[in-house]
Amino acid sequence: MISQAKLLEPTRYFDDRGWFMEIYSEEWFGANGIHDHFHQDHHSYFKSVGTIRGIHFQMPPFAQAKLVRCVRGSILNVAVDLRRGSPAFARPVVVELSDDDPAQFYIPIGFGHGFMTLEPDTEVLYKISNKYSREFENGIRWDDPTLAIEWPLTVDPIISRQDWDLPTLAEFESPFVYGEEARGARVMVEGIQ
């Protein structure tokens, strides 16, 4: 089980018609240390620049790994290590994803996820490794001072009421523990059977 967020770069094959790329295969992901079974695909559309989602995650037994890619426009994508005892605890990993670059961002179980739209009419696809559970969804505030994420805001942020009401990291007791990722993955798989 991979223990960090990871940027994956699919290869594009160009010809006179355009291009083709393989964005997922068990073999390619396995060679990169990713062995999650993806359970659902989600597709989101955002009409405005400065829309922020997150920092979201699901609690065990419905914890999720995610694979995120931007298929239209661009986003600033953020993963935050929430595993107690991790040397990278509360340290954001920030990457830009866009429709110009085929890169995908893998976010393992135990990490929170958020992003901000950098262009209007942005679309984001993401795979998740466990089904959605409203009862087990949770998050950390996008503007948490401990995380100190540098959102490149040029306009007032557009944020859901739910995201404004999320706790700060100091108010949150993480259920994720560094070194217990494999156990979390078994719980996750048991949760979808």
MDTraj code that builds the backbone (N, CA, C; nanometers):
import mdtraj as md
import numpy as np

residues = "MET ILE SER GLN ALA LYS LEU LEU GLU PRO THR ARG TYR PHE ASP ASP ARG GLY TRP PHE MET GLU ILE TYR SER GLU GLU TRP PHE GLY ALA ASN GLY ILE HIS ASP HIS PHE HIS GLN ASP HIS HIS SER TYR PHE LYS SER VAL GLY THR ILE ARG GLY ILE HIS PHE GLN MET PRO PRO PHE ALA GLN ALA LYS LEU VAL ARG CYS VAL ARG GLY SER ILE LEU ASN VAL ALA VAL ASP LEU ARG ARG GLY SER PRO ALA PHE ALA ARG PRO VAL VAL VAL GLU LEU SER ASP ASP ASP PRO ALA GLN PHE TYR ILE PRO ILE GLY PHE GLY HIS GLY PHE MET THR LEU GLU PRO ASP THR GLU VAL LEU TYR LYS ILE SER ASN LYS TYR SER ARG GLU PHE GLU ASN GLY ILE ARG TRP ASP ASP PRO THR LEU ALA ILE GLU TRP PRO LEU THR VAL ASP PRO ILE ILE SER ARG GLN ASP TRP ASP LEU PRO THR LEU ALA GLU PHE GLU SER PRO PHE VAL TYR GLY GLU GLU ALA ARG GLY ALA ARG VAL MET VAL GLU GLY ILE GLN".split()
xyz = np.array([
    [0.0856, -0.1182, 0.0000],
    [0.0000, 0.0000, 0.0000],
    [0.0890, 0.1230, 0.0000],
    [0.0652, 0.2120, -0.0917],
    [0.1434, 0.3353, -0.1015],
    [0.1089, 0.4269, 0.0164],
    [0.2075, 0.4959, 0.0695],
    [0.1835, 0.5751, 0.1900],
    [0.1980, 0.7252, 0.1669],
    [0.1909, 0.7678, 0.0414],
    [0.1993, 0.9102, 0.0145],
    [0.1171, 0.9438, -0.1091],
    [0.0795, 1.0710, -0.1214],
    [0.0130, 1.1170, -0.2428],
    [0.1144, 1.1104, -0.3564],
    [0.0653, 1.0845, -0.4771],
    [0.1591, 1.0601, -0.5871],
    [0.1016, 1.1133, -0.7181],
    [0.1851, 1.1821, -0.7942],
    [0.1481, 1.2302, -0.9265],
    [0.1831, 1.1225, -1.0281],
    [0.0867, 1.0839, -1.1112],
    [0.1064, 0.9810, -1.2133],
    [0.0956, 1.0459, -1.3509],
    [0.1864, 1.0113, -1.4400],
    [0.1936, 1.0741, -1.5719],
    [0.1650, 0.9713, -1.6811],
    [0.0384, 0.9613, -1.7274],
    [0.0103, 0.8716, -1.8396],
    [0.0800, 0.9195, -1.9667],
    [0.1066, 0.8279, -2.0570],
    [0.1685, 0.8615, -2.1848],
    [0.0599, 0.8883, -2.2883],
    [0.0733, 0.9988, -2.3602],
    [-0.0179, 1.0282, -2.4708],
    [0.0461, 0.9811, -2.6007],
    [-0.0333, 0.9165, -2.6838],
    [0.0110, 0.8702, -2.8154],
    [-0.0613, 0.9541, -2.9201],
    [0.0159, 1.0349, -2.9933],
    [-0.0399, 1.1285, -3.0907],
    [-0.0336, 1.0701, -3.2315],
    [-0.1349, 1.1039, -3.3126],
    [-0.1312, 1.0786, -3.4560],
    [-0.2147, 1.1859, -3.5243],
    [-0.2425, 1.1696, -3.6532],
    [-0.3154, 1.2720, -3.7291],
    [-0.4565, 1.2959, -3.6773],
    [-0.5145, 1.2002, -3.6100],
    [-0.6523, 1.2135, -3.5599],
    [-0.6595, 1.2883, -3.4274],
    [-0.5486, 1.2893, -3.3514],
    [-0.5491, 1.3487, -3.2180],
    [-0.4562, 1.2715, -3.1269],
    [-0.5071, 1.2253, -3.0126],
    [-0.4234, 1.1485, -2.9204],
    [-0.5067, 1.0449, -2.8462],
    [-0.4359, 0.9478, -2.7883],
    [-0.4944, 0.8412, -2.7073],
    [-0.4052, 0.8239, -2.5858],
    [-0.4662, 0.7940, -2.4707],
    [-0.3856, 0.7579, -2.3537],
    [-0.4633, 0.6609, -2.2675],
    [-0.3891, 0.5739, -2.2026],
    [-0.4466, 0.4804, -2.1060],
    [-0.4351, 0.5474, -1.9694],
    [-0.5498, 0.5715, -1.9042],
    [-0.5455, 0.6434, -1.7770],
    [-0.5527, 0.5504, -1.6568],
    [-0.5856, 0.4240, -1.6803],
    [-0.5867, 0.3296, -1.5688],
    [-0.5644, 0.1884, -1.6195],
    [-0.4776, 0.1154, -1.5535],
    [-0.4664, -0.0294, -1.5701],
    [-0.4130, -0.0843, -1.4384],
    [-0.4620, -0.2000, -1.3992],
    [-0.4146, -0.2603, -1.2743],
    [-0.2643, -0.2811, -1.2771],
    [-0.2122, -0.3226, -1.3918],
    [-0.0690, -0.3504, -1.4028],
    [0.0133, -0.2232, -1.3820],
    [-0.0232, -0.1140, -1.4507],
    [0.0508, 0.0122, -1.4386],
    [0.0413, 0.0665, -1.2962],
    [-0.0771, 0.0640, -1.2386],
    [-0.0927, 0.1137, -1.1024],
    [-0.0179, 0.0251, -1.0027],
    [-0.0256, -0.1056, -1.0205],
    [0.0467, -0.1975, -0.9331],
    [0.1963, -0.1740, -0.9382],
    [0.2483, -0.1466, -1.0576],
    [0.3913, -0.1174, -1.0718],
    [0.4294, 0.0119, -0.9992],
    [0.3305, 0.0974, -0.9751],
    [0.3527, 0.2217, -0.9012],
    [0.3120, 0.2101, -0.7546],
    [0.2872, 0.0856, -0.7077],
    [0.2569, 0.0621, -0.5669],
    [0.1130, 0.0880, -0.5275],
    [0.0243, 0.1027, -0.6262],
    [-0.1164, 0.1322, -0.5974],
    [-0.1988, 0.0073, -0.6266],
    [-0.2649, -0.0432, -0.5243],
    [-0.3401, -0.1675, -0.5383],
    [-0.4859, -0.1504, -0.4978],
    [-0.5334, -0.0257, -0.4956],
    [-0.6727, -0.0006, -0.4590],
    [-0.7666, -0.0539, -0.5655],
    [-0.8811, -0.0995, -0.5202],
    [-0.9914, -0.1350, -0.6100],
    [-1.0812, -0.0119, -0.6153],
    [-1.0949, 0.0490, -0.7332],
    [-1.1778, 0.1682, -0.7428],
    [-1.3238, 0.1276, -0.7591],
    [-1.4079, 0.1873, -0.6769],
    [-1.5471, 0.1475, -0.6614],
    [-1.6436, 0.2372, -0.7393],
    [-1.6121, 0.3661, -0.7509],
    [-1.7000, 0.4612, -0.8178],
    [-1.6172, 0.5629, -0.8942],
    [-1.6773, 0.6201, -0.9991],
    [-1.6207, 0.7345, -1.0699],
    [-1.7143, 0.8525, -1.0503],
    [-1.6578, 0.9711, -1.0275],
    [-1.7352, 1.0933, -1.0121],
    [-1.6879, 1.1956, -1.1150],
    [-1.7798, 1.2811, -1.1595],
    [-1.7489, 1.3859, -1.2556],
    [-1.8128, 1.5135, -1.2031],
    [-1.7327, 1.6179, -1.1798],
    [-1.7826, 1.7441, -1.1254],
    [-1.7565, 1.8578, -1.2233],
    [-1.8483, 1.9538, -1.2267],
    [-1.8353, 2.0730, -1.3091],
    [-1.8430, 2.1962, -1.2188],
    [-1.7570, 2.2952, -1.2454],
    [-1.7527, 2.4183, -1.1680],
    [-1.7509, 2.5359, -1.2645],
    [-1.8483, 2.6247, -1.2518],
    [-1.8596, 2.7340, -1.3491],
    [-1.7682, 2.8517, -1.3210],
    [-1.7216, 2.8671, -1.1959],
    [-1.6472, 2.9890, -1.1604],
    [-1.5058, 2.9619, -1.1114],
    [-1.4176, 3.0575, -1.1387],
    [-1.2828, 3.0578, -1.0818],
    [-1.2952, 3.0802, -0.9309],
    [-1.2079, 3.0157, -0.8532],
    [-1.2062, 3.0371, -0.7087],
    [-1.3032, 2.9505, -0.6309],
    [-1.3593, 2.8484, -0.6951],
    [-1.4436, 2.7532, -0.6234],
    [-1.3524, 2.6571, -0.5486],
    [-1.3755, 2.6437, -0.4184],
    [-1.2929, 2.5556, -0.3350],
    [-1.3792, 2.4448, -0.2776],
    [-1.3292, 2.3218, -0.2891],
    [-1.3929, 2.2047, -0.2265],
    [-1.2912, 2.1422, -0.1322],
    [-1.3382, 2.1085, -0.0121],
    [-1.2508, 2.0354, 0.0790],
    [-1.2146, 2.1179, 0.1996],
    [-1.1361, 2.0561, 0.2785],
    [-1.0527, 1.9369, 0.2618],
    [-1.1374, 1.8149, 0.3059],
    [-1.1744, 1.7264, 0.2137],
    [-1.2698, 1.6186, 0.2396],
    [-1.2017, 1.4826, 0.2540],
    [-1.2686, 1.3942, 0.3259],
    [-1.2297, 1.2531, 0.3373],
    [-1.3465, 1.1793, 0.3994],
    [-1.3405, 1.0478, 0.3950],
    [-1.4379, 0.9641, 0.4648],
    [-1.3668, 0.8876, 0.5739],
    [-1.4387, 0.8687, 0.6839],
    [-1.3865, 0.7983, 0.8002],
    [-1.4012, 0.6468, 0.7791],
    [-1.3153, 0.5664, 0.8432],
    [-1.3348, 0.4216, 0.8407],
    [-1.4704, 0.3863, 0.9013],
    [-1.5374, 0.2857, 0.8542],
    [-1.4917, 0.1840, 0.7582],
    [-1.5143, 0.2212, 0.6124],
    [-1.5482, 0.3456, 0.5824],
    [-1.5718, 0.3883, 0.4450],
    [-1.4619, 0.4819, 0.3933],
    [-1.3417, 0.4711, 0.4496],
    [-1.2286, 0.5520, 0.4043],
    [-1.2031, 0.5257, 0.2562],
    [-1.1531, 0.6280, 0.1873],
    [-1.1366, 0.6192, 0.0424],
    [-0.9993, 0.6675, -0.0025],
    [-0.9442, 0.5964, -0.0992],
    [-0.8353, 0.6505, -0.1800],
    [-0.9016, 0.7167, -0.3000],
    [-0.8335, 0.8150, -0.3605],
    [-0.8889, 0.8849, -0.4769],
    [-0.7834, 0.8956, -0.5855],
    [-0.8314, 0.8989, -0.7089],
    [-0.7479, 0.9254, -0.8252],
    [-0.8148, 1.0402, -0.8996],
    [-0.7480, 1.1552, -0.9058],
    [-0.8093, 1.2791, -0.9547],
    [-0.7410, 1.3245, -1.0832],
    [-0.8228, 1.3687, -1.1792],
    [-0.7673, 1.4324, -1.2988],
    [-0.8612, 1.5415, -1.3456],
    [-0.8046, 1.6437, -1.4035],
    [-0.8795, 1.7574, -1.4552],
    [-0.8923, 1.7403, -1.6060],
    [-1.0161, 1.7366, -1.6559],
    [-1.0377, 1.7125, -1.7984],
    [-1.0773, 1.8381, -1.8745],
    [-1.1054, 1.9462, -1.8006],
    [-1.1360, 2.0752, -1.8641],
    [-1.0985, 2.1855, -1.7657],
    [-1.0240, 2.2859, -1.8131],
    [-0.9811, 2.3928, -1.7246],
    [-0.8610, 2.3504, -1.6422],
    [-0.8532, 2.4026, -1.5188],
    [-0.7399, 2.3674, -1.4323],
    [-0.7789, 2.3856, -1.2856],
    [-0.7098, 2.3100, -1.2003],
    [-0.7326, 2.3167, -1.0556],
    [-0.5995, 2.3141, -0.9820],
    [-0.6018, 2.3733, -0.8626],
    [-0.4943, 2.3538, -0.7669],
    [-0.5439, 2.2412, -0.6774],
    [-0.4762, 2.1288, -0.6792],
    [-0.5206, 2.0092, -0.6090],
    [-0.4344, 1.9884, -0.4850],
    [-0.4988, 1.9571, -0.3716],
    [-0.4290, 1.9491, -0.2436],
    [-0.4613, 1.8166, -0.1749],
    [-0.3581, 1.7502, -0.1243],
    [-0.3740, 1.6324, -0.0380],
    [-0.3050, 1.6643, 0.0943],
    [-0.3700, 1.6280, 0.2052],
    [-0.3151, 1.6552, 0.3382],
    [-0.3072, 1.5249, 0.4159],
    [-0.1899, 1.4909, 0.4633],
    [-0.1685, 1.3699, 0.5424],
    [-0.2345, 1.3877, 0.6794],
    [-0.3322, 1.3036, 0.7096],
    [-0.4055, 1.3107, 0.8363],
    [-0.3755, 1.1916, 0.9272],
    [-0.2695, 1.1174, 0.8979],
    [-0.2352, 0.9986, 0.9764],
    [-0.1532, 1.0390, 1.0985],
    [-0.2109, 1.0178, 1.2153],
    [-0.1400, 1.0490, 1.3396],
    [-0.0083, 0.9722, 1.3429],
    [0.0997, 1.0402, 1.3794],
    [0.2320, 0.9781, 1.3870],
    [0.3102, 0.9828, 1.2575],
    [0.2496, 1.0299, 1.1498],
    [0.3204, 1.0379, 1.0217],
    [0.4226, 1.1510, 1.0249],
    [0.5421, 1.1294, 0.9668],
    [0.6395, 1.2383, 0.9585],
    [0.5875, 1.3548, 0.8735],
    [0.4872, 1.3289, 0.7890],
    [0.4314, 1.4337, 0.7028],
    [0.2937, 1.4802, 0.7521],
    [0.2596, 1.4502, 0.8777],
    [0.1272, 1.4856, 0.9303],
    [0.0992, 1.6347, 0.9104],
    [-0.0184, 1.6642, 0.8555],
    [-0.0696, 1.8007, 0.8349],
    [0.0087, 1.8793, 0.7307],
    [0.0968, 1.8135, 0.6582],
    [0.1754, 1.8814, 0.5558],
    [0.1049, 1.8660, 0.4205],
    [0.0571, 1.9752, 0.3611],
    [-0.0117, 1.9644, 0.2322],
    [0.0832, 1.9304, 0.1178],
    [0.0338, 1.8510, 0.0252],
    [0.1007, 1.8248, -0.1017],
    [0.0142, 1.8932, -0.2065],
    [0.0714, 1.9863, -0.2806],
    [-0.0055, 2.0696, -0.3722],
    [0.0465, 2.0509, -0.5145],
    [-0.0450, 2.0209, -0.6076],
    [-0.0098, 2.0085, -0.7493],
    [-0.1182, 2.0766, -0.8323],
    [-0.0771, 2.1274, -0.9469],
    [-0.1749, 2.1829, -1.0404],
    [-0.2073, 2.0758, -1.1435],
    [-0.3356, 2.0577, -1.1685],
    [-0.3821, 1.9654, -1.2715],
    [-0.4591, 2.0460, -1.3752],
    [-0.4429, 2.0100, -1.5038],
    [-0.5137, 2.0830, -1.6080],
    [-0.5457, 1.9913, -1.7248],
    [-0.6315, 2.0429, -1.8127],
    [-0.6656, 1.9660, -1.9323],
    [-0.5507, 1.9633, -2.0325],
    [-0.4503, 2.0477, -2.0149],
    [-0.3325, 2.0485, -2.1031],
    [-0.2313, 1.9402, -2.0672],
    [-0.2431, 1.8841, -1.9476],
    [-0.1457, 1.7878, -1.8961],
    [-0.2215, 1.6625, -1.8521],
    [-0.1816, 1.5454, -1.8969],
    [-0.2557, 1.4239, -1.8624],
    [-0.2310, 1.3725, -1.7195],
    [-0.1538, 1.4440, -1.6390],
    [-0.1202, 1.3958, -1.5044],
    [-0.2461, 1.3693, -1.4220],
    [-0.2356, 1.2678, -1.3371],
    [-0.3401, 1.2314, -1.2423],
    [-0.2778, 1.2326, -1.1032],
    [-0.3596, 1.2618, -1.0030],
    [-0.3084, 1.2709, -0.8672],
    [-0.3738, 1.1615, -0.7828],
    [-0.2906, 1.0723, -0.7299],
    [-0.3381, 0.9646, -0.6427],
    [-0.3294, 1.0104, -0.4974],
    [-0.4392, 0.9944, -0.4243],
    [-0.4483, 1.0349, -0.2840],
    [-0.4883, 0.9114, -0.2028],
    [-0.3975, 0.8589, -0.1211],
    [-0.4280, 0.7350, -0.0487],
    [-0.5210, 0.7566, 0.0703],
    [-0.5686, 0.6462, 0.1241],
    [-0.6471, 0.6483, 0.2482],
    [-0.5629, 0.7146, 0.3569],
    [-0.6289, 0.7956, 0.4386],
    [-0.5590, 0.8644, 0.5463],
    [-0.5217, 1.0072, 0.5118],
    [-0.5558, 1.0496, 0.3894],
    [-0.5290, 1.1852, 0.3441],
    [-0.6608, 1.2565, 0.3176],
    [-0.6644, 1.3860, 0.3502],
    [-0.7762, 1.4697, 0.3104],
    [-0.7488, 1.5245, 0.1714],
    [-0.8567, 1.5634, 0.1015],
    [-0.8425, 1.6102, -0.0354],
    [-0.9252, 1.7370, -0.0577],
    [-0.8662, 1.8326, -0.1263],
    [-0.9381, 1.9527, -0.1645],
    [-0.8804, 2.0084, -0.2928],
    [-0.9550, 2.1000, -0.3548],
    [-0.9022, 2.1675, -0.4728],
    [-0.9718, 2.3005, -0.4936],
    [-0.9086, 2.3841, -0.5757],
    [-0.9623, 2.5134, -0.6131],
    [-0.9569, 2.5273, -0.7640],
    [-1.0660, 2.5762, -0.8237],
    [-1.0673, 2.5981, -0.9680],
    [-0.9845, 2.7214, -1.0024],
    [-0.9044, 2.7081, -1.1076],
    [-0.8193, 2.8172, -1.1542],
    [-0.8728, 2.8807, -1.2819],
    [-0.9732, 2.8158, -1.3430],
    [-1.0345, 2.8658, -1.4660],
    [-1.1850, 2.8450, -1.4571],
    [-1.2627, 2.9244, -1.5322],
    [-1.4068, 2.8986, -1.5381],
    [-1.4337, 2.7702, -1.6160],
    [-1.5519, 2.7152, -1.5949],
    [-1.5967, 2.5951, -1.6672],
    [-1.4974, 2.4804, -1.6556],
    [-1.4588, 2.4517, -1.5327],
    [-1.3633, 2.3447, -1.5052],
    [-1.4375, 2.2154, -1.4731],
    [-1.3847, 2.1043, -1.5237],
    [-1.4417, 1.9727, -1.4963],
    [-1.3341, 1.8811, -1.4395],
    [-1.3741, 1.8049, -1.3373],
    [-1.2826, 1.7171, -1.2656],
    [-1.3429, 1.5766, -1.2622],
    [-1.2611, 1.4774, -1.2943],
    [-1.2995, 1.3368, -1.2820],
    [-1.2205, 1.2767, -1.1681],
    [-1.2858, 1.1942, -1.0872],
    [-1.2090, 1.1217, -0.9881],
    [-1.2706, 0.9875, -0.9571],
    [-1.1814, 0.8926, -0.9373],
    [-1.2181, 0.7576, -0.8966],
    [-1.2051, 0.7511, -0.7458],
    [-1.2945, 0.6759, -0.6820],
    [-1.2830, 0.6547, -0.5381],
    [-1.2885, 0.5064, -0.5087],
    [-1.2199, 0.4668, -0.4032],
    [-1.2024, 0.3241, -0.3738],
    [-1.3064, 0.2682, -0.2772],
    [-1.4037, 0.3480, -0.2396],
    [-1.5106, 0.2988, -0.1530],
    [-1.6335, 0.3817, -0.1808],
    [-1.7491, 0.3272, -0.1534],
    [-1.8722, 0.3999, -0.1830],
    [-1.8884, 0.5202, -0.0911],
    [-1.9651, 0.6165, -0.1404],
    [-1.9939, 0.7358, -0.0627],
    [-2.0842, 0.7005, 0.0544],
    [-2.0537, 0.7568, 0.1710],
    [-2.1360, 0.7393, 0.2903],
    [-2.1504, 0.8739, 0.3596],
    [-2.2686, 0.9324, 0.3534],
    [-2.2926, 1.0622, 0.4171],
    [-2.2591, 1.0555, 0.5665],
    [-2.2918, 0.9444, 0.6307],
    [-2.2680, 0.9278, 0.7746],
    [-2.1199, 0.9339, 0.8109],
    [-2.0318, 0.8907, 0.7185],
    [-1.8885, 0.8834, 0.7472],
    [-1.8067, 0.9913, 0.6774],
    [-1.8730, 1.0853, 0.6076],
    [-1.7968, 1.1931, 0.5442],
    [-1.7521, 1.2927, 0.6504],
    [-1.6370, 1.3539, 0.6253],
    [-1.5826, 1.4500, 0.7199],
    [-1.4864, 1.5417, 0.6450],
    [-1.4258, 1.6333, 0.7168],
    [-1.3326, 1.7237, 0.6530],
    [-1.2670, 1.8179, 0.7512],
    [-1.1736, 1.8924, 0.6993],
    [-1.1005, 1.9963, 0.7723],
    [-1.1209, 2.1257, 0.6930],
    [-1.1318, 2.2369, 0.7635],
    [-1.1530, 2.3648, 0.6955],
    [-1.0435, 2.3938, 0.5939],
    [-1.0835, 2.4468, 0.4816],
    [-0.9931, 2.4800, 0.3711],
    [-0.8907, 2.5855, 0.4111],
    [-0.9285, 2.6725, 0.5071],
    [-0.8403, 2.7816, 0.5482],
    [-0.7775, 2.7575, 0.6852],
    [-0.7653, 2.6309, 0.7239],
    [-0.7084, 2.5959, 0.8540],
    [-0.5681, 2.6567, 0.8678],
    [-0.5429, 2.7311, 0.9768],
    [-0.4116, 2.7960, 0.9916],
    [-0.2969, 2.6974, 1.0100],
    [-0.3236, 2.5795, 1.0647],
    [-0.2181, 2.4787, 1.0807],
    [-0.1715, 2.4275, 0.9451],
    [-0.2649, 2.4082, 0.8531],
    [-0.2300, 2.3579, 0.7201],
    [-0.1615, 2.4652, 0.6359],
    [-0.2019, 2.5890, 0.6533],
    [-0.1411, 2.7040, 0.5839],
    [-0.1302, 2.6814, 0.4324],
    [-0.2378, 2.6338, 0.3725],
    [-0.2399, 2.6126, 0.2278],
    [-0.2444, 2.7493, 0.1591],
    [-0.1575, 2.7687, 0.0627],
    [-0.1518, 2.8957, -0.0096],
    [-0.2409, 2.8874, -0.1335],
    [-0.3707, 2.9132, -0.1140],
    [-0.4662, 2.9140, -0.2246],
    [-0.4411, 3.0414, -0.3069],
    [-0.4229, 3.0319, -0.4371],
    [-0.3940, 3.1499, -0.5195],
    [-0.5214, 3.2269, -0.5549],
    [-0.5874, 3.2794, -0.4555],
    [-0.7155, 3.3472, -0.4761],
    [-0.6969, 3.4848, -0.5386],
    [-0.7699, 3.5081, -0.6465],
    [-0.7735, 3.6402, -0.7099],
    [-0.9140, 3.6989, -0.7004],
    [-1.0082, 3.6188, -0.6476],
    [-1.1478, 3.6585, -0.6265],
    [-1.1899, 3.6040, -0.4909],
    [-1.3060, 3.6459, -0.4414],
    [-1.3581, 3.5870, -0.3181],
    [-1.3868, 3.4393, -0.3435],
    [-1.3479, 3.3508, -0.2515],
    [-1.3698, 3.2082, -0.2743],
    [-1.5185, 3.1723, -0.2734],
    [-1.5528, 3.0727, -0.3511],
    [-1.6879, 3.0174, -0.3532],
    [-1.6802, 2.8851, -0.2788],
    [-1.7473, 2.8791, -0.1643],
    [-1.7344, 2.7646, -0.0742],
    [-1.8728, 2.7258, -0.0247],
    [-1.8998, 2.5956, -0.0191],
    [-2.0300, 2.5490, 0.0284],
    [-2.0466, 2.5789, 0.1776],
    [-2.1701, 2.5885, 0.2206],
    [-2.1997, 2.6080, 0.3630],
    [-2.1395, 2.4929, 0.4442],
    [-2.1499, 2.3730, 0.3916],
    [-2.0949, 2.2553, 0.4595],
    [-1.9447, 2.2703, 0.4832],
    [-1.8721, 2.3193, 0.3826],
    [-1.7269, 2.3344, 0.3971],
    [-1.6903, 2.4465, 0.4936],
    [-1.7709, 2.5522, 0.5002],
    [-1.7462, 2.6580, 0.5988],
    [-1.7614, 2.6049, 0.7405],
    [-1.8470, 2.5045, 0.7586],
    [-1.8759, 2.4523, 0.8921],
    [-1.7823, 2.3402, 0.9373],
    [-1.6852, 2.3034, 0.8551],
    [-1.5923, 2.1961, 0.8925],
    [-1.5028, 2.2401, 1.0088],
    [-1.4552, 2.1438, 1.0887],
    [-1.3662, 2.1782, 1.2002],
    [-1.2251, 2.2111, 1.1521],
    [-1.1481, 2.2731, 1.2383],
    [-1.0058, 2.2904, 1.2121],
    [-0.9354, 2.1610, 1.2512],
    [-0.8109, 2.1482, 1.2119],
    [-0.7332, 2.0298, 1.2476],
    [-0.7220, 2.0159, 1.3995],
    [-0.7079, 2.1271, 1.4704],
    [-0.6958, 2.1241, 1.6166],
    [-0.8240, 2.0734, 1.6831],
    [-0.9372, 2.0864, 1.6153],
    [-1.0662, 2.0424, 1.6700],
    [-1.1017, 1.9001, 1.6285],
    [-1.0142, 1.8358, 1.5538],
    [-1.0450, 1.7065, 1.4933],
    [-0.9541, 1.5974, 1.5495],
    [-1.0119, 1.4844, 1.5866],
    [-0.9361, 1.3666, 1.6318],
    [-0.9290, 1.2685, 1.5147],
    [-0.8148, 1.2589, 1.4497],
    [-0.8023, 1.1748, 1.3309],
    [-0.8115, 1.0267, 1.3657],
    [-0.8907, 0.9511, 1.2877],
    [-0.8975, 0.8058, 1.3071],
    [-0.7855, 0.7334, 1.2328],
    [-0.7082, 0.8069, 1.1530],
    [-0.6037, 0.7472, 1.0707],
    [-0.4716, 0.7470, 1.1467],
    [-0.4020, 0.6331, 1.1421],
    [-0.2755, 0.6184, 1.2133],
    [-0.1681, 0.5744, 1.1144],
    [-0.0567, 0.6446, 1.1152],
    [0.0556, 0.6122, 1.0280],
    [0.1006, 0.4678, 1.0530],
    [0.1223, 0.3932, 0.9453],
    [0.1657, 0.2538, 0.9570],
    [0.0514, 0.1549, 0.9609],
    [-0.0708, 0.2039, 0.9700],
    [-0.1872, 0.1146, 0.9719],
    [-0.2663, 0.1221, 0.8420],
    [-0.2009, 0.1662, 0.7338],
    [-0.2701, 0.1819, 0.6077],
    [-0.3259, 0.0494, 0.5562],
    [-0.2482, -0.0576, 0.5686],
    [-0.2962, -0.1876, 0.5196],
    [-0.4207, -0.2305, 0.5957],
    [-0.4217, -0.2081, 0.7260],
    [-0.5404, -0.2429, 0.8045],
    [-0.6589, -0.1591, 0.7578],
    [-0.6348, -0.0308, 0.7313],
    [-0.7415, 0.0557, 0.6813],
    [-0.7949, 0.0086, 0.5477],
    [-0.7055, -0.0440, 0.4630],
    [-0.7484, -0.0933, 0.3325],
    [-0.8349, -0.2169, 0.3481],
    [-0.8003, -0.3072, 0.4397],
    [-0.8853, -0.4262, 0.4615],
    [-1.0213, -0.3842, 0.5105],
    [-1.0263, -0.2904, 0.6033],
    [-1.1545, -0.2412, 0.6517],
    [-1.2340, -0.1837, 0.5365],
    [-1.1673, -0.1068, 0.4492],
    [-1.2342, -0.0467, 0.3362],
    [-1.2935, -0.1537, 0.2459],
    [-1.2144, -0.2551, 0.2116],
    [-1.2634, -0.3609, 0.1226],
    [-1.3791, -0.4349, 0.1882],
    [-1.3688, -0.4621, 0.3177],
    [-1.4800, -0.5284, 0.3859],
    [-1.6056, -0.4438, 0.3837],
    [-1.5892, -0.3112, 0.3853],
    [-1.7036, -0.2217, 0.3854],
    [-1.7816, -0.2235, 0.2562],
    [-1.7206, -0.2674, 0.1434],
    [-1.7934, -0.2659, 0.0154],
    [-1.8376, -0.4054, -0.0279],
    [-1.8041, -0.5066, 0.0460],
    [-1.8447, -0.6418, 0.0042],
    [-1.9879, -0.6697, 0.0422],
])
top = md.Topology()
chain = top.add_chain()
for i, resn in enumerate(residues, 1):
    res = top.add_residue(resn, chain, resSeq=i)
    for name in ("N", "CA", "C"):
        top.add_atom(name, md.element.get_by_symbol(name[0]), res)
traj = md.Trajectory(xyz[None], top)
